[in-house]
Amino acid sequence: MIKTGLYFGSFNPVHIGHIAIAGYMTGFAGLDQVWFVVSPQNPLKKKETLLADHQRFYMTQLAIGDNTRLKASDIEFKLPVPSYTIDTITYLKEKYQNNEFNLVMGEDNLFTLHKWKNVNELIQKCPIYVYPRPDAIKPPSPLLDQILSKAEIHMVKAPLMDISGTFIRDGIKNGKDMSYFLSAPVWKYIKEMHFYE
């Protein structure tokens, strides 16, 4: 079985923090691969802040380059919207039977699990690899405590990287050089396309 981490996100844009976390998961945490599952456009988000699905997917491919342990996945573009993690996992498990799927998420997302659809089924299907987020605060919730006690959770000491898509988008909008926070092909593409300006 190929131990595969599923890293869900809008990746708007994908930055060096995302790549570093995925690289850490394959290099140090025991996962064979990490798939970046690019989420489709959320109808609740303003269109001007979120690039089209195919642009974010393409930039994720650019960021990964020829790294065979990382992969960009557009699977959620083909599934019903809104996309729920449990539905995506169920689909992937049927399609890729040689893969053992694991969730990769930040500590802040871990503390929202009690709000997820069919979360008890989800934690039975998937171990969870969690990277630290300094601003993550666990809410007082008996339901969340119960879920966390049943889940297989691997806390991973990945380096803390406080970089966000918002920080990068705001920087570009304000004319800052954000090339240090993005892989060179992604930065080049953003400049060529005048994204986020």
ZINOR-V454968 format. One record per pair of residues at least 24 apart in sequence whose C-alpha atoms are under 8 Angstrom apart, sorted by the first residue. I is the first residue (numbers start at 1). J is the second residue. D is the distance in Angstrom with one decimal. If there is no record, write none. Layout:
i:I j:J d:D
i:I j:J d:D
//
This chain:
i:1 j:98 d:5.1
i:1 j:99 d:5.3
i:1 j:100 d:5.9
i:2 j:32 d:6.2
i:2 j:33 d:7.6
i:2 j:98 d:6.2
i:2 j:99 d:4.6
i:2 j:100 d:5.8
i:3 j:30 d:7.9
i:3 j:31 d:5.2
i:3 j:32 d:5.1
i:3 j:33 d:6.5
i:3 j:99 d:6.1
i:3 j:100 d:4.9
i:3 j:101 d:6.3
i:3 j:102 d:7.3
i:4 j:31 d:6.0
i:4 j:32 d:5.9
i:4 j:33 d:4.8
i:4 j:34 d:5.6
i:4 j:35 d:7.1
i:4 j:99 d:6.2
i:4 j:100 d:5.9
i:4 j:101 d:5.0
i:4 j:102 d:6.0
i:5 j:31 d:6.5
i:5 j:32 d:8.0
i:5 j:33 d:6.1
i:5 j:34 d:4.4
i:5 j:35 d:6.1
i:5 j:101 d:5.9
i:5 j:102 d:4.7
i:5 j:103 d:5.5
i:5 j:104 d:5.8
i:5 j:129 d:7.9
i:6 j:34 d:5.9
i:6 j:35 d:5.1
i:6 j:36 d:6.3
i:6 j:37 d:6.5
i:6 j:101 d:6.8
i:6 j:102 d:6.0
i:6 j:103 d:5.0
i:6 j:104 d:5.6
i:7 j:34 d:6.8
i:7 j:35 d:6.0
i:7 j:36 d:4.9
i:7 j:37 d:5.8
i:7 j:103 d:6.4
i:7 j:104 d:4.9
i:7 j:105 d:6.5
i:8 j:36 d:6.1
i:8 j:37 d:4.7
i:8 j:38 d:6.2
i:8 j:39 d:6.7
i:8 j:104 d:7.6
i:8 j:105 d:7.6
i:9 j:36 d:7.4
i:9 j:37 d:6.4
i:9 j:38 d:5.5
i:9 j:39 d:5.6
i:10 j:38 d:5.5
i:10 j:39 d:5.0
i:10 j:40 d:7.2
i:10 j:41 d:7.8
i:10 j:56 d:7.5
i:11 j:38 d:6.6
i:11 j:56 d:6.3
i:11 j:60 d:7.3
i:11 j:165 d:7.3
i:12 j:50 d:6.4
i:12 j:51 d:6.8
i:12 j:56 d:6.2
i:12 j:165 d:5.7
i:13 j:56 d:6.5
i:13 j:59 d:7.3
i:13 j:60 d:8.0
i:13 j:165 d:5.8
i:13 j:168 d:7.9
i:13 j:169 d:8.0
i:14 j:56 d:7.5
i:14 j:59 d:6.8
i:14 j:60 d:5.9
i:14 j:63 d:7.2
i:14 j:165 d:7.5
i:14 j:182 d:7.4
i:15 j:63 d:7.8
i:15 j:163 d:8.0
i:15 j:165 d:7.5
i:15 j:181 d:5.9
i:15 j:182 d:4.7
i:15 j:183 d:6.8
i:16 j:181 d:5.6
i:16 j:182 d:5.3
i:16 j:183 d:6.4
i:17 j:161 d:5.8
i:17 j:162 d:7.7
i:17 j:163 d:6.3
i:17 j:181 d:7.7
i:19 j:63 d:7.6
i:19 j:64 d:7.5
i:21 j:131 d:7.7
i:21 j:158 d:6.5
i:21 j:159 d:7.8
i:22 j:70 d:7.4
i:23 j:70 d:7.8
i:24 j:158 d:6.3
i:25 j:156 d:8.0
i:25 j:158 d:7.9
i:26 j:69 d:7.1
i:29 j:156 d:6.7
i:32 j:69 d:6.6
i:33 j:69 d:4.6
i:33 j:70 d:5.7
i:33 j:71 d:7.7
i:34 j:69 d:6.5
i:34 j:70 d:5.0
i:34 j:71 d:6.4
i:35 j:70 d:5.8
i:35 j:71 d:4.6
i:35 j:72 d:5.7
i:35 j:73 d:6.3
i:36 j:60 d:7.6
i:36 j:70 d:7.5
i:36 j:71 d:6.1
i:36 j:72 d:4.8
i:36 j:73 d:5.8
i:37 j:72 d:6.4
i:37 j:73 d:4.8
i:37 j:74 d:6.3
i:37 j:75 d:7.0
i:37 j:76 d:7.2
i:38 j:72 d:7.3
i:38 j:73 d:6.2
i:38 j:74 d:5.8
i:38 j:75 d:7.9
i:38 j:76 d:7.1
i:39 j:74 d:7.7
i:39 j:76 d:6.1
i:39 j:77 d:7.3
i:39 j:83 d:7.8
i:40 j:76 d:6.4
i:40 j:77 d:5.6
i:40 j:81 d:7.9
i:40 j:83 d:7.8
i:42 j:82 d:7.5
i:49 j:196 d:7.5
i:53 j:77 d:7.7
i:59 j:186 d:5.7
i:59 j:189 d:7.8
i:62 j:185 d:6.0
i:62 j:186 d:6.1
i:63 j:182 d:8.0
i:63 j:183 d:5.7
i:63 j:185 d:6.8
i:63 j:186 d:6.1
i:84 j:117 d:6.9
i:85 j:117 d:7.8
i:86 j:117 d:7.0
i:86 j:118 d:6.7
i:86 j:119 d:7.5
i:86 j:121 d:7.7
i:86 j:122 d:5.7
i:101 j:126 d:6.1
i:101 j:127 d:7.7
i:102 j:126 d:5.0
i:102 j:127 d:5.1
i:102 j:128 d:5.7
i:102 j:129 d:7.0
i:103 j:127 d:6.4
i:103 j:128 d:4.7
i:103 j:129 d:6.0
i:104 j:128 d:6.0
i:104 j:129 d:4.8
i:104 j:130 d:6.0
i:104 j:131 d:7.8
i:105 j:129 d:6.4
i:105 j:130 d:5.1
i:105 j:131 d:6.4
i:106 j:130 d:5.4
i:106 j:131 d:4.9
i:106 j:132 d:6.1
i:106 j:133 d:6.1
i:107 j:131 d:6.0
i:107 j:132 d:5.3
i:107 j:133 d:5.4
i:107 j:136 d:6.0
i:108 j:133 d:6.4
i:108 j:135 d:7.5
i:108 j:136 d:4.6
i:108 j:137 d:7.0
i:108 j:138 d:7.9
i:111 j:136 d:7.7
i:111 j:137 d:7.4
i:111 j:138 d:5.5
i:111 j:139 d:7.0
i:111 j:144 d:7.2
i:112 j:144 d:7.8
i:113 j:144 d:6.7
i:113 j:147 d:7.6
i:114 j:143 d:6.3
i:114 j:144 d:5.1
i:114 j:147 d:7.0
i:119 j:147 d:7.9
i:120 j:147 d:7.0
i:123 j:150 d:7.5
i:123 j:151 d:5.3
i:123 j:152 d:7.2
i:124 j:151 d:7.1
i:126 j:152 d:7.7
i:127 j:151 d:6.9
i:127 j:152 d:4.8
i:127 j:153 d:6.0
i:127 j:154 d:7.6
i:128 j:152 d:6.2
i:128 j:153 d:4.8
i:128 j:154 d:6.1
i:129 j:153 d:6.1
i:129 j:154 d:4.8
i:129 j:155 d:6.1
i:129 j:156 d:6.6
i:130 j:154 d:6.1
i:130 j:155 d:4.9
i:130 j:156 d:5.7
i:131 j:155 d:6.3
i:131 j:156 d:5.2
i:131 j:157 d:6.4
i:131 j:158 d:5.8
i:132 j:156 d:7.3
i:132 j:157 d:6.8
i:132 j:158 d:6.9
i:132 j:159 d:8.0
i:132 j:160 d:6.6
i:133 j:160 d:6.9
i:134 j:160 d:7.7
i:169 j:196 d:5.6
i:169 j:197 d:7.9
i:170 j:196 d:7.8
i:172 j:196 d:6.2
i:172 j:197 d:5.8
i:173 j:197 d:4.4
//
